[in-house]
Amino acid sequence: MQYQVFVRSQSESCFVASVVGIPNLTVEGRTEEEAIANAQAALESQLATGRLVTIEVNSEERSNGNMSLMEKPFYETATDEEWEAALIDLANSDFFSKALPLSDEAISRESIYREREDSQL
């Protein structure tokens, strides 16, 4: 089997090599070649005492409540009727009833322009 090794220089006399995809397999060497050789020896040692296996995970069986991990969010799949129902539910919820109403002065177009005119004087 072939493995990728990521090598980086920490200083002129210290190179670090990590085997990509194998956690906790990082070694050092005085040269790049030595670091790679050390990585190969460490990997061979780990593979001699264990083995790589391939597993399959069915993401549809794993779920969070009733929602599949692969399910798209509401805003991507909702129909116009579903959006309308959701917005009506939101409008009738306590969410907006807790907000203080704005005064007519606060929302009037004139108050916006008045502030702009005052700042230009």
Secondary structure, DSSP 8 states (H G I E B T S, - for coil): ----EEEEEEETTEEEEEETTSTT-EEEESSHHHHHHHHHHHHHHHHHH---------TTTSEETTEETT---HHHH--HHHHHHHHHHHHHSHHHHTS----HHHH-HHHHHHHHHHHH-
